[in-house]
């Protein structure tokens, strides 16, 4: 069996905002085709970690090694131009990324994100789910091997979320490594092979979701894990479905 190939590494990453330490020596590696969820309370460093990995922010310490891999970045708000059509948005970002055959790349992406029939619609006319698919198309236009997504389903309804996950699962099946932050425990359980748990900028856990705790649901395991780390006495009963809001 061939060893897994690392396509992205963060080594001892530190990021500060004045006196606030948003990331405190966070390290992890991502292999080709993996699906990693980043979970943690609000303000735990999830968005900061993703933006540092994407090169949007520069770490104050440590380093990111992309191993020559092309990365796609999808921020929480769809990063597209509302006055441009779907096709024009894709053409613009293809040119910015230096894609060789822009027209061919745009046609392939329209089919890939299932927006060929809305190619001439302005982005501001699209539904939230369609705008998010377009944003993912922008992130994929350079044919990356790693796709980083910050809470990709946060503003979507249930049907839109299901359709988006169908697309992301297809991308993972094609060998694209997926790293996403999420508030939803069911997304960790259903779509991640690993979960990274952050709290206060510290990496507390990196491993399979099912091994975080002994509870039958990730949400209960997640809450109990964080409470135990903080020395809190309250424990969510195993098997409860009403454990609270889930990862934040």
N, C-alpha and C positions, 0 to 999 in steps of 0.2 A: 504494500500500500504506500502511495506517495504521501509525503508529509504535506500538511497544509501550508499554503504560501501566504505570508503576511503581506497585506496590501496597504496597511496604515497603522502607524504606531504613535502614541503619545507617551513621552517619557518625562516623568516628574513635572507635569505642567502646573505652572503657577500663574494666576491672573488676579490682579488687585484693582479695586476701584477706590482710590484714596486709602482709607484705613480698613476697608472691607476686603477680606480675602475670599474671592469667589471660587477659586480653584487652589487647592493646597496639595501640591506634589501628586497629581493624579496621573497614573500610568495604566495603559492597557494597549493591547494589540488586536487588530481585526484581520481575520483571514478571508480569502476570496470566498464569496458566496454566503458568508455568515449574515445572520439577522440579529442585530443587537438593539435592545430597548434600553433607554436611559430613563430611570425613574427616580423620584425624590420629591420632597416637599417643595412648596413654592420658595424660590430663592436658594435652592440647593446647589445651583451651578450648571443645570442641564443645558440651557441655551448658551451659556458662556463656553462650555466644553465643546459644543457643536460648532460654534462660530470660530473658536480657536483652531479646531481641526480643519475647518473649511478655509482657513486663511483670512477670514473676515476681520478677526482680531489677532493681535500679536501677543504671545504669552510674555509675561514678565520674567519667567524662568522656565527651564526645561525646553524641550524641542518636539516638533512634529516631524516624523519621517514618513513621507508618502510613498517611498520606494518606487518612485517614478510613476505612480498610479494617477490617472485622471479622476478628479473628484467632481461630483455634482452637488449643488447646495440648494435646498428648498427651505427658505425661512417660513416662519409661521404665517405671515401675511403673504398672499400670493404676489410674487415680485414680477408683475407684468404691467404693461402700459395700457390703461383703459381705453384710450382713444385709438389705439392700433388694433387691427384685426388679429385674429389668432395666427394667421399665416405671417403677418407682418412682425408680430412679436417673435415668432420662431426664427424668421429670417434675420432680424436684428441681432439676436443673441448668437445665432450661428456665425454671423460675420464677426462679432466681438470675440468669439472663441476660436476664430481662425479655421473654421471648418472648410475643407477643400471644395466639395461640391454642395453648395448651400441649398440649391433647389431640391436635389435628391435627398439631402438630410431632412429638409422640412417635410417633404412628402412622406418619408418613412416615419417621422415623428407624429404626423397627423394621424396616420393609421395606428401607430403604437398606442397613443393616448385616446384613441377613439373620438377624435374631433374633426375628422375629414369633412363631415357634413356641416360643420360650423366654421370652416376655415376662413370665410369672408365676414364673419360676425365680429364686431368689436368686442374686446375683452370685457368692457363694462356691461355688455348685454348678456353675458354668460351667467348661469347659476353659480352658486358658491362651489359646488362640486366640480363643475366644468372649469372654473378659474383655477382650482387647485390642480386639476389634471394638466392644465396649460402650464402652470408653474413647475410641475414635475417635468413636463416636456422641455421647458427651458433648462432645467437642471440636467436633463439627459442629452441635450442636443450635441454635446461634444463626445458622446459615447463613453461615459465614465465607467470605471469598474467599481466605484464606491459612490453611493448616494446617501447624503446626510439630510435628514428632514427634522425640522423643529415643530413638534406637535402638529403633524400634517392633517389630522382629522378634527382639530379643536372647534372649528366653526361650522362643521358639517352635520346634517341630520343623519339618522340611522341608515337610510338607504344610500345616501351619498358616501357615508363611511364604508359601507359594504362594497360599493363599486370601486372606491379608491383602494381598498385592501386587495380586491381582486387584481387590480393593476400592479400593486407593489409585490404581491405574491408571484405574479407572472415574471416580474423583473428578477426577483430572487431566484426563481427556477431557471432563469437564463444565465445565472452566475454572477449577477451584480450584488455586491455586498450592500446591505441596508443597515443604516444606523438611524434610529428615530427616538425622539423623546415623546412621552405620552403621559396623560393623566389617567388613562383607562386601564384597569387591571386586566380586563378581558383581551385587550390588544397585546399585552405582555404575554399572557397565557397562550393566545391563539396564533401569534405571529413572530415571536422571538425565540431563538435558540439559546440566547444568553440575555441576562439582564444586568445592567450596571446600576447600583443604587448609590446615589449621592446624598449627602446631608451636610449642610454648612461648608460646602466646597471639598469635603472629604469623600474619597471613594471607600464605601463600607462593604460592598459585596460585588463580586464579578463571577457569575456562574449561571447554571441553568435555573430558570424560574422555579421549577418544582423542588429544588434543593435549598431554597431560601429558608424554609421552615417546614414543620411537620403538618401544617394545616392542609386541608384538601383544596382550598382556594388561595390563589396568589395574594389576593387583597388582604385576607386575614393574616397570612404569613408576613406580608410587607409591613402591615401596621404593628404587629407584635414584634417584628425584628427591630423597627425603629424605636418602639417604646422600651424594649430591653436595652438597646444601645444608650438610651437617654436615662435609664434607671427608673422608668415609670412603672408603677405596679399594675395598672389596668391591662388586662389581656383580653383579646377578642377570642371568643370560643371557636374551636375548630369547626369547620363546616358551615358557619353562619354566612348568609348571603348579604347581610346588611351591615357589613363591617365599616361602612362609612364611605367617604368620597374616593378612596383609592389613591394611587400614586399621584402626586401633584407636581 
